[in-house]
Amino acid sequence: MVIKEIQLGKNGIGDNFIKTLKDHFNKTRTVKIAVLNSARENKEDVKKYSAQILESLGEFYTAKVIGFKIVVKKWRKKREGL
């Protein structure tokens, strides 16, 4: 299983970042997003980014925050309550 890794920098989550993320999901099911120092002040910022990413991607995705990384996974069926 291939896991792609991308970085989230000071530009934050924009249309271009979401487009790049969706392009990665065409090739793999799991993407790790490293939140750089320029994009965050504390771990709460990382949780906010995680929520924004899930809102932009839709119901077929879940995210887990581990340290200053966000692991986003794509599922075949709708995921609720995770």
Buried (B, 14 or more C-beta within 10 A) or exposed (E): EEEBEBEBEEEBBEEEBBEEBBEBBEEEBBBBBBBEEEBBEEEEBBEEBBEBBBEBBEEEBBBEBEEBBBBBBBEEEEBEEE
